[in-house]
Amino acid sequence: MIQSIETLTAQLGKLPGVGRKTAQRYAYHLLGMEEEDALEVAQAIRAAREAVRPCPVCGTYTDADLCVFCADPARQADVICVVSDPKDVLAMEKTREFRGCYHVLYGSLSPMDGIGAEDLRIPELLTRCKSGGVREIILATNSDAKGDVTAAYLAKQIKPLGIVCTRIARGIPIGGNLEYTDEITLAQALEGRKQM
């Protein structure tokens, strides 16, 4: 294979969910595009890398002094939803249910991988909590072992500050079938049930 195509394929293969064949297909597609269109893709990547940075308050991505959520006076500043990654903020926003602010950790605690509280944006979260004006912290970390460990650690740190600390509910997805649902998810659904 031509070395420059191989290099492009290898770089595209670093994207999440992109295997070798898909990366190769993307590489050939980019090479088959009009030169102007392909260069616009490259310029858009470079421009985003240069302009986008973490919000100094919550950590989600922004190209302004503050992100759109921290800069919005209509949002509830006393309720903070804690997520692992900036893309989780978009997932929460799609619900159109949450009107508070965010805090992005940039990962999850993982002692086996050497990732401790100081490696995440946990100190910044605790500083926000201690500065006053925070009524509730919603822990919206992933529903896996690392996310659960992170949520438990944060709850232990936040509760003594007199702030309500909640965890998003987990259970059976809409349209899910009980017979195909694993035991852990079913148990969590039972535990998180509410009165009708």
Residue frames as a rotation matrix with the C-alpha (Angstrom) as fourth column:
MET 1
0.583 0.812 0.000 0.00
0.812 -0.583 0.000 0.00
0.000 0.000 -1.000 0.00
ILE 2
0.093 -0.485 0.870 1.10
0.334 -0.808 -0.486 3.59
0.938 0.336 0.086 -0.57
GLN 3
-0.576 -0.460 -0.676 2.75
0.746 0.041 -0.664 4.87
0.333 -0.887 0.319 2.61
SER 4
-0.947 0.225 0.228 0.80
-0.277 -0.933 -0.229 8.16
0.161 -0.280 0.946 2.79
ILE 5
-0.003 0.977 -0.211 -2.51
-0.559 0.174 0.811 6.28
0.829 0.120 0.546 2.47
GLU 6
0.029 -0.081 -0.996 -1.34
0.575 0.817 -0.050 3.82
0.818 -0.571 0.070 5.13
THR 7
-0.889 -0.406 -0.212 -0.46
0.416 -0.521 -0.745 6.73
0.193 -0.751 0.632 7.44
LEU 8
-0.628 0.735 0.257 -3.84
-0.669 -0.678 0.303 8.40
0.397 0.019 0.918 6.87
THR 9
0.191 0.694 -0.694 -5.60
-0.161 0.720 0.675 5.08
0.968 -0.017 0.249 7.50
ALA 10
-0.332 -0.405 -0.852 -3.65
0.740 0.449 -0.502 4.56
0.585 -0.797 0.150 10.73
GLN 11
-0.994 -0.040 0.100 -4.54
-0.020 -0.841 -0.540 8.08
0.106 -0.539 0.836 11.94
LEU 12
-0.285 0.958 0.007 -8.23
-0.760 -0.231 0.608 7.67
0.584 0.168 0.794 11.12
GLY 13
0.062 0.246 -0.967 -8.16
0.193 0.948 0.254 4.30
0.979 -0.203 0.011 12.90
LYS 14
-0.874 -0.408 -0.263 -7.44
0.351 -0.158 -0.923 6.15
0.335 -0.899 0.281 16.15
LEU 15
-0.518 0.771 0.369 -11.02
-0.737 -0.622 0.264 7.47
0.434 -0.135 0.891 16.16
PRO 16
-0.652 0.301 0.696 -13.40
-0.443 0.594 -0.672 5.60
-0.616 -0.746 -0.254 18.49
GLY 17
0.261 0.834 0.486 -15.39
-0.109 0.526 -0.843 2.85
-0.959 0.167 0.228 16.82
VAL 18
0.697 -0.090 -0.711 -13.33
-0.715 -0.166 -0.680 3.01
-0.057 0.982 -0.180 13.64
GLY 19
0.546 -0.491 0.679 -11.69
0.166 0.857 0.487 -0.26
-0.821 -0.153 0.549 12.70
ARG 20
-0.483 -0.876 0.015 -9.08
0.129 -0.054 0.990 -0.80
-0.866 0.480 0.139 10.02
LYS 21
-0.480 0.334 0.811 -11.55
0.874 0.267 0.407 -1.31
-0.080 0.904 -0.420 7.15
THR 22
0.652 0.753 -0.092 -13.63
0.749 -0.658 -0.077 1.73
-0.119 -0.019 -0.993 8.07
ALA 23
0.334 -0.627 -0.704 -10.49
0.040 -0.736 0.675 3.83
-0.942 -0.254 -0.221 8.46
GLN 24
-0.690 -0.596 0.410 -9.33
0.385 0.176 0.906 2.71
-0.612 0.783 0.108 5.03
ARG 25
-0.029 0.783 0.622 -12.75
0.996 -0.030 0.085 3.52
0.085 0.622 -0.779 3.54
TYR 26
0.774 0.270 -0.573 -12.58
0.413 -0.901 0.133 7.01
-0.480 -0.340 -0.809 5.11
ALA 27
-0.154 -0.927 -0.341 -9.06
0.083 -0.356 0.931 7.52
-0.985 0.115 0.132 3.78
TYR 28
-0.714 -0.094 0.694 -10.07
0.663 0.226 0.713 6.65
-0.224 0.969 -0.099 0.24
HIS 29
0.388 0.905 0.175 -13.19
0.922 -0.383 -0.062 8.79
0.011 0.185 -0.983 0.54
LEU 30
0.565 -0.241 -0.789 -11.13
0.185 -0.895 0.406 11.80
-0.804 -0.375 -0.461 1.65
LEU 31
-0.542 -0.841 0.006 -8.72
0.130 -0.077 0.989 11.24
-0.831 0.536 0.151 -1.22
GLY 32
-0.533 0.415 0.738 -11.63
0.846 0.274 0.457 11.02
-0.013 0.867 -0.497 -3.66
MET 33
0.442 0.708 -0.550 -13.18
0.701 -0.655 -0.281 14.30
-0.560 -0.262 -0.786 -2.50
GLU 34
0.693 -0.214 0.688 -12.68
0.357 -0.727 -0.586 17.55
0.626 0.652 -0.428 -4.34
GLU 35
-0.307 -0.926 -0.219 -9.42
0.707 -0.068 -0.704 19.04
0.638 -0.371 0.675 -3.07
GLU 36
-0.524 0.155 0.838 -11.21
-0.359 -0.932 -0.052 22.11
0.772 -0.328 0.544 -1.71
ASP 37
0.577 0.811 0.090 -13.67
-0.481 0.250 0.840 19.97
0.659 -0.528 0.535 0.29
ALA 38
0.529 -0.458 -0.715 -10.91
0.637 0.771 -0.023 17.77
0.561 -0.443 0.699 1.73
LEU 39
-0.575 -0.784 0.233 -8.91
0.463 -0.547 -0.697 20.82
0.674 -0.293 0.678 2.75
GLU 40
-0.102 0.636 0.765 -12.00
-0.589 -0.658 0.469 22.30
0.802 -0.403 0.442 4.42
VAL 41
0.814 0.333 -0.477 -12.25
0.110 0.718 0.687 19.15
0.571 -0.612 0.548 6.56
ALA 42
0.025 -0.911 -0.411 -8.58
0.874 0.219 -0.434 19.49
0.485 -0.348 0.802 7.52
GLN 43
-0.648 -0.254 0.718 -9.00
0.039 -0.953 -0.301 23.21
0.760 -0.167 0.628 8.25
ALA 44
0.370 0.858 0.357 -12.11
-0.468 -0.160 0.869 22.56
0.803 -0.488 0.342 10.37
ILE 45
0.673 -0.218 -0.707 -10.17
0.594 0.729 0.340 20.06
0.441 -0.649 0.621 12.48
ARG 46
-0.415 -0.910 0.003 -7.27
0.766 -0.351 -0.539 22.47
0.492 -0.222 0.842 12.92
ALA 47
-0.414 0.316 0.854 -9.59
-0.266 -0.939 0.219 25.42
0.871 -0.136 0.473 13.72
ALA 48
0.696 0.714 -0.071 -11.49
-0.183 0.272 0.945 23.39
0.694 -0.645 0.320 16.32
ARG 49
0.394 -0.634 -0.665 -8.25
0.838 0.545 -0.023 22.19
0.377 -0.548 0.746 17.93
GLU 50
-0.635 -0.701 0.325 -7.00
0.546 -0.705 -0.453 25.77
0.547 -0.110 0.830 18.17
ALA 51
-0.450 0.525 0.723 -10.23
-0.394 -0.843 0.367 27.45
0.802 -0.120 0.586 19.33
VAL 52
0.588 0.788 -0.180 -11.91
-0.233 0.378 0.896 24.90
0.774 -0.485 0.406 21.59
ARG 53
-0.681 -0.732 0.014 -10.81
-0.183 0.152 -0.971 24.56
0.709 -0.664 -0.237 25.21
PRO 54
-0.304 0.579 -0.756 -12.36
0.858 0.511 0.046 23.52
0.413 -0.635 -0.653 28.52
CYS 55
0.469 0.540 0.698 -14.64
0.050 -0.806 0.590 26.04
0.882 -0.242 -0.405 30.22
PRO 56
-0.559 -0.788 0.259 -12.77
-0.208 -0.169 -0.963 27.40
0.803 -0.593 -0.070 33.27
VAL 57
-0.248 0.544 0.801 -15.82
-0.969 -0.148 -0.199 26.80
0.010 -0.826 0.564 35.48
CYS 58
0.561 0.659 0.501 -17.38
-0.671 0.716 -0.190 23.48
-0.484 -0.230 0.844 34.44
GLY 59
-0.353 -0.829 0.434 -14.83
-0.332 0.545 0.770 21.98
-0.875 0.128 -0.468 32.07
THR 60
0.438 0.495 0.751 -17.10
0.554 0.509 -0.658 21.34
-0.708 0.704 -0.051 29.09
TYR 61
-0.431 -0.675 0.599 -15.85
0.879 -0.162 0.449 22.46
-0.206 0.720 0.663 25.69
THR 62
0.687 0.591 -0.424 -16.16
0.441 -0.802 -0.403 26.09
-0.578 0.090 -0.811 24.66
ASP 63
-0.087 -0.712 0.697 -14.62
0.952 -0.265 -0.153 28.57
0.294 0.650 0.701 22.27
ALA 64
0.399 0.265 0.878 -15.62
0.013 -0.959 0.284 31.56
0.917 -0.102 -0.386 24.43
ASP 65
-0.442 -0.559 0.702 -14.61
-0.662 -0.325 -0.675 32.80
0.605 -0.763 -0.226 27.89
LEU 66
-0.541 0.377 0.752 -17.38
-0.533 0.538 -0.653 30.66
-0.651 -0.754 -0.090 29.44
CYS 67
-0.925 0.293 0.242 -19.39
0.380 0.720 0.581 27.81
-0.003 0.629 -0.777 27.95
VAL 68
-0.540 0.786 0.300 -23.00
-0.188 -0.460 0.868 28.45
0.820 0.412 0.396 26.90
PHE 69
0.246 0.657 -0.712 -24.26
0.582 0.488 0.651 26.74
0.775 -0.574 -0.263 30.09
CYS 70
-0.220 -0.412 -0.884 -22.15
0.962 -0.243 -0.126 28.68
-0.162 -0.878 0.450 32.60
ALA 71
-0.980 -0.196 0.044 -22.86
0.201 -0.949 0.244 31.95
-0.006 0.247 0.969 30.77
ASP 72
-0.379 0.916 0.131 -26.64
0.215 -0.051 0.975 31.41
0.900 0.398 -0.178 30.75
PRO 73
-0.860 0.032 0.509 -28.22
-0.460 -0.479 -0.748 33.35
0.220 -0.877 0.427 33.66
ALA 74
0.130 0.991 -0.025 -31.47
-0.916 0.130 0.378 31.37
0.378 -0.026 0.925 33.26
ARG 75
0.072 -0.155 -0.985 -29.80
0.030 0.988 -0.153 28.13
0.997 -0.018 0.076 34.35
GLN 76
0.950 0.273 0.150 -29.99
-0.163 0.024 0.986 26.96
0.266 -0.962 0.067 37.99
ALA 77
0.124 -0.989 0.076 -26.47
-0.531 -0.131 -0.837 27.61
0.838 0.064 -0.541 39.27
ASP 78
-0.101 -0.137 0.985 -27.24
-0.989 0.117 -0.085 25.82
-0.103 -0.984 -0.147 42.55
VAL 79
0.697 0.287 0.657 -27.71
-0.217 0.958 -0.189 22.42
-0.684 -0.011 0.730 40.87
ILE 80
-0.057 -0.821 -0.568 -24.65
-0.972 -0.083 0.218 20.81
-0.226 0.565 -0.793 39.28
CYS 81
0.944 0.301 0.134 -24.73
-0.243 0.911 -0.333 17.67
-0.223 0.282 0.933 37.17
VAL 82
0.016 -0.994 0.105 -21.40
-0.743 0.059 0.666 15.82
-0.669 -0.089 -0.738 37.28
VAL 83
0.966 0.253 -0.057 -20.46
-0.214 0.654 -0.726 13.88
-0.147 0.713 0.686 34.15
SER 84
0.437 -0.837 0.328 -17.35
0.475 0.525 0.706 12.02
-0.764 -0.153 0.627 33.02
ASP 85
-0.560 -0.648 0.516 -16.83
0.741 -0.113 0.662 13.52
-0.371 0.753 0.543 29.56
PRO 86
-0.760 0.251 -0.600 -17.85
-0.331 -0.943 0.024 16.63
-0.560 0.217 0.800 27.59
LYS 87
-0.797 0.485 -0.360 -19.95
-0.255 0.270 0.929 14.47
0.547 0.832 -0.091 25.23
ASP 88
-0.586 0.589 -0.557 -22.06
0.794 0.554 -0.250 13.46
0.161 -0.588 -0.792 28.26
VAL 89
-0.677 0.333 -0.657 -23.16
0.049 -0.870 -0.491 17.09
-0.735 -0.365 0.572 28.58
LEU 90
-0.730 0.400 -0.555 -24.71
-0.673 -0.278 0.685 16.88
0.120 0.873 0.472 25.11
ALA 91
-0.676 0.491 -0.550 -26.49
0.331 0.869 0.368 13.65
0.658 0.067 -0.750 26.06
MET 92
-0.564 0.462 -0.684 -27.98
0.725 -0.119 -0.678 15.34
-0.395 -0.879 -0.268 29.13
GLU 93
-0.709 0.261 -0.655 -29.00
-0.323 -0.946 -0.028 18.40
-0.627 0.191 0.755 27.10
LYS 94
-0.858 0.390 -0.336 -30.85
-0.215 0.320 0.922 16.21
0.467 0.863 -0.191 24.59
THR 95
-0.595 0.659 -0.460 -33.31
0.798 0.553 -0.239 15.30
0.097 -0.510 -0.855 27.34
ARG 96
-0.447 0.348 0.824 -34.37
0.039 -0.913 0.407 18.97
0.894 0.214 0.394 27.66
GLU 97
0.572 0.654 -0.495 -35.12
0.470 0.233 0.851 18.18
0.672 -0.720 -0.174 31.30
PHE 98
0.188 -0.604 -0.775 -32.03
0.962 -0.046 0.270 19.50
-0.198 -0.796 0.572 33.07
ARG 99
0.694 0.128 0.709 -31.74
0.368 -0.909 -0.195 23.27
0.619 0.396 -0.678 33.58
GLY 100
0.860 -0.449 -0.243 -28.82
0.124 -0.279 0.952 23.38
-0.495 -0.849 -0.184 36.00
CYS 101
0.462 -0.805 -0.372 -25.08
-0.887 -0.415 -0.204 23.63
0.010 0.425 -0.905 35.41
TYR 102
0.904 -0.185 -0.386 -22.45
0.055 0.944 -0.324 20.98
0.425 0.271 0.864 34.74
HIS 103
0.345 -0.902 0.259 -19.09
-0.826 -0.161 0.540 19.77
-0.446 -0.400 -0.800 35.93
VAL 104
0.834 -0.131 -0.536 -16.97
-0.304 0.701 -0.645 17.56
0.460 0.701 0.545 33.67
LEU 105
0.759 -0.530 0.379 -14.48
-0.235 0.320 0.918 15.23
-0.608 -0.785 0.118 35.36
TYR 106
0.346 -0.587 -0.732 -12.61
-0.902 0.006 -0.432 14.11
0.258 0.809 -0.528 32.21
GLY 107
-0.461 -0.448 -0.766 -12.66
-0.329 0.888 -0.321 10.45
0.824 0.104 -0.557 33.17
SER 108
0.757 0.653 0.040 -13.46
-0.340 0.340 0.877 8.15
0.558 -0.677 0.480 36.07
LEU 109
0.182 -0.672 0.718 -11.55
-0.946 0.079 0.314 6.94
-0.268 -0.736 -0.621 39.08
SER 110
0.882 0.012 -0.471 -9.63
-0.198 0.917 -0.347 3.78
0.427 0.399 0.811 38.32
PRO 111
0.580 -0.683 0.444 -7.06
-0.663 -0.080 0.744 2.80
-0.472 -0.726 -0.499 40.96
MET 112
0.500 -0.383 0.776 -5.99
0.393 0.899 0.191 -0.20
-0.771 0.210 0.601 38.87
ASP 113
0.536 -0.278 0.797 -5.10
0.781 -0.195 -0.594 2.16
0.321 0.940 0.112 36.01
GLY 114
-0.447 -0.776 -0.445 -3.46
0.891 -0.429 -0.146 4.64
-0.078 -0.462 0.884 38.37
ILE 115
-0.447 0.377 0.811 -6.20
0.198 -0.842 0.501 7.26
0.872 0.385 0.301 37.96
GLY 116
-0.494 0.206 -0.845 -6.91
0.867 0.038 -0.497 8.99
-0.071 -0.978 -0.197 41.26
ALA 117
0.506 0.788 -0.351 -8.94
0.783 -0.590 -0.197 12.03
-0.363 -0.176 -0.915 42.33
GLU 118
0.127 -0.549 -0.826 -6.04
-0.007 -0.833 0.553 14.39
-0.992 -0.065 -0.109 41.56
ASP 119
-0.825 -0.440 0.355 -6.00
0.299 0.193 0.935 13.16
-0.480 0.877 -0.027 37.93
LEU 120
-0.190 0.852 0.488 -9.60
0.923 -0.015 0.385 14.24
0.335 0.524 -0.783 37.38
ARG 121
-0.550 0.059 0.833 -11.36
-0.043 -0.998 0.042 17.56
0.834 -0.013 0.552 37.93
ILE 122
0.224 0.604 -0.765 -12.53
0.750 0.394 0.531 16.45
0.622 -0.693 -0.365 41.39
PRO 123
-0.502 -0.424 -0.754 -10.63
0.824 -0.499 -0.268 19.15
-0.262 -0.756 0.599 43.34
GLU 124
-0.965 0.181 0.191 -12.30
-0.071 -0.878 0.473 21.81
0.253 0.443 0.860 41.17
LEU 125
-0.110 0.974 -0.200 -15.73
0.192 0.218 0.957 20.29
0.975 0.066 -0.211 41.90
LEU 126
0.101 0.107 -0.989 -15.08
0.970 0.210 0.122 20.30
0.220 -0.972 -0.083 45.64
THR 127
-0.863 -0.419 -0.281 -13.94
0.460 -0.883 -0.096 23.93
-0.208 -0.212 0.955 45.42
ARG 128
-0.662 0.699 0.269 -17.22
-0.164 -0.486 0.859 24.81
0.731 0.525 0.437 43.67
CYS 129
0.171 0.756 -0.632 -19.15
0.536 0.467 0.703 22.99
0.827 -0.459 -0.325 46.40
LYS 130
-0.119 -0.321 -0.939 -17.27
0.990 -0.113 -0.087 24.71
-0.078 -0.940 0.332 49.22
SER 131
-0.916 -0.278 0.290 -17.68
0.329 -0.933 0.144 28.17
0.230 0.227 0.946 47.70
GLY 132
-0.608 0.755 -0.246 -21.36
0.091 -0.241 -0.966 28.15
-0.788 -0.610 0.078 48.65
GLY 133
-0.242 0.635 -0.734 -24.55
-0.835 -0.522 -0.176 28.42
-0.495 0.570 0.656 46.67
VAL 134
-0.641 0.042 -0.767 -24.67
-0.491 0.745 0.452 24.77
0.590 0.666 -0.456 45.61
ARG 135
0.004 0.781 0.625 -27.86
-0.987 0.102 -0.121 23.01
-0.158 -0.617 0.771 46.70
GLU 136
0.711 0.297 0.637 -27.62
-0.218 0.955 -0.202 19.68
-0.668 0.005 0.744 44.86
ILE 137
-0.435 -0.790 -0.432 -25.03
-0.829 0.165 0.534 17.60
-0.351 0.590 -0.727 43.04
ILE 138
0.767 0.632 0.110 -26.40
-0.500 0.696 -0.515 15.09
-0.402 0.340 0.850 40.55
LEU 139
-0.334 -0.903 0.269 -23.92
-0.522 0.415 0.745 12.29
-0.785 0.109 -0.610 39.87
ALA 140
0.776 0.598 -0.200 -24.38
-0.445 0.295 -0.846 11.23
-0.447 0.745 0.495 36.25
THR 141
-0.367 -0.921 -0.129 -21.27
-0.841 0.269 0.469 9.12
-0.397 0.281 -0.874 35.81
ASN 142
-0.280 0.231 -0.932 -21.49
-0.720 0.592 0.363 5.96
0.635 0.772 0.000 33.72
SER 143
0.591 0.572 0.569 -23.29
-0.797 0.523 0.303 2.86
-0.124 -0.632 0.765 35.02
ASP 144
0.536 -0.511 -0.672 -20.17
0.035 0.809 -0.587 0.72
0.843 0.291 0.452 35.11
ALA 145
0.481 -0.370 -0.795 -17.66
0.856 0.392 0.336 -0.22
0.188 -0.842 0.505 37.81
LYS 146
-0.610 -0.788 0.082 -15.51
0.763 -0.613 -0.208 2.90
0.214 -0.064 0.975 37.29
GLY 147
-0.398 0.555 0.730 -18.53
-0.067 -0.812 0.580 5.20
0.915 0.182 0.361 37.18
ASP 148
0.659 0.672 -0.336 -19.96
0.231 0.244 0.942 3.65
0.715 -0.699 0.005 40.35
VAL 149
0.093 -0.727 -0.680 -16.64
0.994 0.109 0.020 3.96
0.060 -0.677 0.733 42.19
THR 150
-0.768 -0.382 0.513 -16.40
0.432 -0.901 -0.025 7.60
0.472 0.203 0.858 41.10
ALA 151
0.033 0.883 0.468 -19.98
-0.134 -0.460 0.878 8.34
0.990 -0.092 0.103 42.20
ALA 152
0.683 0.202 -0.702 -19.45
0.584 0.427 0.691 6.68
0.439 -0.882 0.173 45.59
TYR 153
-0.322 -0.887 -0.330 -16.21
0.944 -0.274 -0.186 8.61
0.075 -0.371 0.925 46.16
LEU 154
-0.704 0.084 0.706 -17.83
0.132 -0.960 0.246 11.93
0.698 0.266 0.665 45.23
ALA 155
0.404 0.914 0.032 -20.87
0.057 -0.060 0.997 11.28
0.913 -0.400 -0.076 47.43
LYS 156
0.436 -0.320 -0.841 -18.57
0.881 0.343 0.326 10.56
0.185 -0.883 0.431 50.37
GLN 157
-0.655 -0.756 -0.010 -16.73
0.751 -0.649 -0.123 13.87
0.086 -0.088 0.992 49.77
ILE 158
-0.654 0.430 0.623 -19.84
0.019 -0.814 0.581 16.00
0.756 0.392 0.524 49.15
LYS 159
0.248 0.867 -0.432 -22.32
0.514 0.260 0.817 14.82
0.821 -0.425 -0.381 51.81
PRO 160
-0.069 -0.286 -0.956 -20.36
0.990 -0.140 -0.030 16.31
-0.126 -0.948 0.293 54.76
LEU 161
-0.940 -0.306 0.150 -20.64
0.331 -0.924 0.192 19.71
0.080 0.230 0.970 53.06
GLY 162
-0.469 0.841 -0.269 -24.43
0.132 -0.235 -0.963 19.69
-0.873 -0.487 -0.001 53.63
ILE 163
-0.457 0.273 -0.846 -25.20
-0.861 -0.376 0.344 19.44
-0.224 0.885 0.407 49.92
VAL 164
0.501 0.680 0.535 -27.83
-0.406 0.731 -0.548 17.01
-0.764 0.057 0.643 48.62
CYS 165
-0.571 -0.728 -0.379 -26.06
-0.745 0.267 0.611 14.39
-0.344 0.632 -0.695 46.53
THR 166
0.476 0.800 0.365 -28.16
-0.453 0.579 -0.678 12.28
-0.754 0.157 0.638 44.13
ARG 167
-0.738 -0.621 0.264 -27.38
-0.135 0.519 0.844 9.63
-0.661 0.587 -0.467 41.52
ILE 168
-0.325 0.645 -0.691 -29.24
-0.942 -0.161 0.294 9.33
0.078 0.747 0.660 38.23
ALA 169
0.324 0.569 0.756 -31.64
-0.588 0.747 -0.310 6.38
-0.741 -0.344 0.576 38.14
ARG 170
-0.705 -0.516 -0.486 -30.80
-0.708 0.473 0.525 3.22
-0.041 0.714 -0.699 36.27
GLY 171
-0.171 0.658 0.733 -32.94
-0.272 0.684 -0.677 0.45
-0.947 -0.315 0.062 34.98
ILE 172
-0.159 0.215 0.964 -34.77
0.742 0.670 -0.027 -0.96
-0.652 0.710 -0.266 32.00
PRO 173
-0.926 -0.212 -0.312 -34.60
-0.027 -0.788 0.615 1.14
-0.376 0.578 0.724 28.83
ILE 174
-0.017 0.938 -0.347 -37.77
-0.654 -0.273 -0.706 2.32
-0.757 0.215 0.617 27.10
GLY 175
0.480 0.285 -0.830 -38.95
-0.850 0.387 -0.358 -0.48
0.219 0.877 0.428 24.83
GLY 176
-0.612 -0.791 -0.030 -36.83
-0.741 0.585 -0.329 -3.01
0.278 -0.179 -0.944 26.73
ASN 177
0.385 0.676 -0.628 -38.05
-0.391 0.736 0.552 -6.54
0.836 0.033 0.548 27.33
LEU 178
0.528 -0.151 0.836 -37.80
-0.837 0.070 0.542 -8.03
-0.140 -0.986 -0.090 30.83
GLU 179
0.929 -0.114 0.352 -36.77
0.102 0.993 0.053 -11.44
-0.356 -0.013 0.935 29.53
TYR 180
0.555 -0.758 0.344 -33.70
0.609 0.088 -0.788 -9.93
0.567 0.647 0.511 27.80
THR 181
0.539 -0.328 0.776 -32.70
-0.519 -0.855 -0.001 -7.66
0.663 -0.402 -0.631 30.68
ASP 182
-0.296 -0.742 -0.601 -29.74
0.151 0.585 -0.797 -8.77
0.943 -0.327 -0.061 32.81
GLU 183
0.241 0.427 -0.871 -30.15
0.850 0.340 0.402 -9.38
0.468 -0.838 -0.281 36.55
ILE 184
-0.579 -0.550 -0.602 -28.13
0.778 -0.594 -0.205 -6.35
-0.245 -0.587 0.772 37.67
THR 185
-0.919 0.278 0.280 -30.18
-0.088 -0.836 0.541 -3.94
0.384 0.473 0.793 35.55
LEU 186
0.004 0.967 -0.256 -33.42
0.226 0.248 0.942 -5.53
0.974 -0.062 -0.218 36.77
ALA 187
0.028 -0.064 -0.998 -32.27
0.989 0.146 0.019 -5.27
0.144 -0.987 0.067 40.40
GLN 188
-0.877 -0.395 -0.272 -31.40
0.427 -0.901 -0.069 -1.60
-0.218 -0.177 0.960 39.91
ALA 189
-0.631 0.730 0.264 -34.78
-0.113 -0.422 0.900 -0.99
0.768 0.538 0.348 38.28
LEU 190
0.242 0.709 -0.663 -36.52
0.630 0.405 0.662 -2.54
0.738 -0.578 -0.349 41.29
GLU 191
-0.270 -0.457 -0.848 -34.38
0.950 -0.271 -0.156 -0.53
-0.158 -0.847 0.507 43.70
GLY 192
-0.962 -0.201 -0.186 -35.08
0.165 -0.967 0.196 2.74
-0.220 0.157 0.963 41.87
ARG 193
-0.389 0.885 0.256 -38.84
0.777 0.166 0.607 2.21
0.494 0.436 -0.752 41.52
LYS 194
-0.991 0.128 0.046 -41.18
-0.134 -0.861 -0.492 5.09
-0.023 -0.493 0.870 42.38
GLN 195
-0.463 0.885 0.042 -44.81
0.446 0.273 -0.852 5.37
-0.766 -0.376 -0.521 43.38
MET 196
-0.871 0.255 0.421 -47.38
0.350 -0.281 0.894 6.00
0.346 0.925 0.155 40.67
